[in-house]
């Protein structure tokens, strides 16, 4: 009786282990970005824009949301610099739509101090990844504007080209 009992238990455990292994190792459905039903356009709903904006210049246009889809901005990458190595400036970068300000960020220029580079108050490179993002309503335009929050030696407002912010902004199209 002992051997039949052991044989039954062994077979039962083997069957359970086999069923569990099959369930765990079976291929699963892939889930695309984002993991919700928010993406709703074609095979490549991703949008992006990049360029350089300078202090004192007009706003840099990024993109316009289609009439039937919103845009959700999920990524913002900013980098500040100056054409003058001693220019210490702080830049406020505003992302706006027709409805108003969506977000504001701050970056500083790297400056040469005693033979090494330092930052003029704030990050000279800023990378922002947002899970929920900044929503731009359908049909609205988005732009980026650079404003100085202050500058010092060798960085005057009379020559705005001294402060530049390089940017990349990305996101995706979504249902309104």
N, C-alpha and C positions, 0 to 999 in steps of 0.2 A: 504494500500500500504506500509505503514511503516513496518509492520510485515513481509511481503514477502521480502522486501529489506533486512532487518536485518537477516532473515533466509538464504537468498542467500549468503550474505557476510559471515555469520558464517560458513556455509557449505564450502564455498570456502576457507576460512582461515584454517579450520580443514583439508581439503584435502591437502593444501600446507604444513601445519605443519607435517602431517603424512608422506608425500613424503620426506620431508627434514629429518625427524627423521629416516626413513627407510634407506636413503642413508648414513647418518652419522653413524648409528649403525650397518650397515652390516659388516660382517667379511672382512678384507682386506688381500691381499697377504702378506706373510712374506718376508722380505728382509734379507738375510744372510750377514755375514761379509766377505769381504768388500762389500759395496753396489754397486760395479761395476762388470763387467765381468772378473775381474782379476784372481779370483780363478778358476782353471780349472782342478783339478785332484780329482777324486773319492769323497768319502764321508768325508774324513778327511785330507785336504791338509795342516794341521798345522804341522810345524816342530819346534823343540826346542833342546837346548843343555845346559848343565850346568856343573859346576865343580869348581876347584880351580887352579889358575895360580900363579906362584911365580916369583918374580923379579929375573932375571938372568937365568931362565930356558928357554928351547926352547918353541916355540909357541904351544899353546894348540889347537888341531884341533877341530872345531865345527861340520861342516857337509860339504858334497859335493852335489852340485846341480845335479839332474839327467840330462842326456844328452838332454832330451826333455822338460825340464821346468826350468825356472829361480826360484830363491828364493828371496823373499822380506822380509828382516829383519825389523820387526816393533817394537820389544821390547828388551831393554837391561837393565838388573838390575845388578849393581855392588856394592860390599861391600868390603872395605879394612880393614885389621887388621894386627897385628904383634904379634909374639910370645914373644916379649919383651915389657912390658908395658910402658917403657919410650922412645921407638923408635918413632921418629917423621919423617914420610916419606910421600912423594907425589908420587903417581903412575900414569904414563900415560898408558892407556890401548888402544891398537890399534886393530881394527877389519880389517883384510885384506883378499883379495881374490887373485887369480892368476893375476888379472889385476892391483892390487895395493891397497892402503889404502882406505877403505870404510868409516871409521869414527874413531875419536880419542876422548877419554874421560879421565877425571882426577878425581881421588879419593885420599883422604888422610887418614892416619891411625888415629884412635882415640888414644889419649895419656892421661896418668894420670897426672894431674897437681893439686897440692894442694888438694888432696882427691876428685877430681871430674874429669870427663872425658871431654876433649876438642878435637877439631879436628885440625889436623896438616895442615892447609891451604887447604881448599876444603872440599867437602862433603865426609863423610866416607861411606855413602850409597847414591847411585845414581840410580834413576829409570827414564828411558827414554822411552816414548811412542811416536812413530812417525806415523803420518798419511800416508805419502807417502813412508816412509821406505828407506832402503838401498838395492839396487838391486844387486843381484849376478847372473851373466850370467850363462846360462845352461852349465853344465859340469865343472864349476870351484869349487875349494875347498875354504873354509873359515876357518880362524884361528884367535886366540886371543893371543896377546903378551903383557906382562907387562914389562914396563921399568920404572926405577926410575927417577923422575925429581929432586931428591935431598932428602937427609936425614940428620938427625942430631944425637945428642947424643944417644948412645946405639943402633945404627942401621947402621951397616957397610955393605959395598958391599962384604966383605969377607965371610959373612954368609947370602946369599941371602934369605934363608928360613925365615928371619925375616919379610919380607913384602909379604903378600899374598892378592890376590884379588879373592873373590868368585863371580861367575858370573852365570847368566841365560840369554840366548839369544833365542828369538823366532821370528817366522814369518810364512810365508805360501808359498806354491808352486804356481807359476803363469806361464802363457804362455809367451814364450820368445818374 
